[in-house]
Amino acid sequence: MRKKEHFVITTLKQAKRVIKLVVGFTVLLLGCILLALPGPGILTIILGLAILGTEYVWARRLCKRFKDGANNIKNALFNNSKKVESSK
């Protein structure tokens, strides 16, 4: 009986992992398509990477690079606007 319980638990974990993989890559592919079509392509790509990041380190790193780049852009925009306002 113990082996059967272990088998069921292992199978459920593998099924969850496969579902995350399929959903993550589907969302990532949809994001790539939305880059050419009207829609939130970059946000969809980040969402797909976040889903894949629960299982894969490469996706987690790539998602972190997107976040760092977005923070750099935000800081550059807000810092430049403060310089423009103070020079007036």
N, C-alpha and C positions, 0 to 999 in steps of 0.2 A: 504494500500500500504506500509506503514511503517513497518508492521510486516513481510511482505514478504521480504523486503530488509534486515531486521535483520536476518531472517532465512537463506537467501542466504549467507550473510557474515559469519554467524556462521558455516554453512555447509562447506564453503570453508576453513575456519580455521581448522575445524576438519579433512577435507580431506588432507590438507597439513601435519597435525600432523601424520595422519596414514601413509602417504607416507614416511615421515621421519623415522617413526618407522620401517616400512617394509624394507626400503633401509638400514638403520643403522644396523638392525639385520642380514640382508643378507650379508652385507660387513663383519660384525663381524664373522659370521659363515664361510664365505669364508677364512678369516684370520686364523681361527682355523684349517681349512682343510689344508691351505698352510703351517702350521707349520710342518706337516708330509710330505707334498709334496715339491718339489723344487719351491721356490717362496718367495716373500717378506711377510711372514706371520705376523711378528710383526708390520710392517708398515701398513698392511691391517687392523689389529686389532685396531691400534691407529686411523686409519681413520674411522673405524666403530664406535669407542667410541666418536670421535669428532662429527660425525653426530648425534649420540644418545645424546650427551652432549648438543645439542641445545634444547632438551626437558626435559632431566632427569639430576638431580643433581648427582646421583650416577655415571653416566657415565662421567660426567665432572670431578668428584673427581678422578676416576680411571685413566682417561687420564692425569690428572695433576701428579699423582703418576708415571706414565710411563715417563713423561717429566722430572720430578725431578730425577728419577733413571738414565735416559740417561745423564743428566747434571752431576750427581755425577760420572758416569763412565768416561765421557769426562774429567772432572777435574782431576780425579785420573790418567788417562793415560797421560795427558799433564804435570801434576806436577811431575810424576815419570820420564818422559823422560827428563825434565829439571834437575832433580837431577842427573840422569845418565850422562848427558852431562857436568854438572859442576864438577863431581867427576873425570873426565878424565884429 
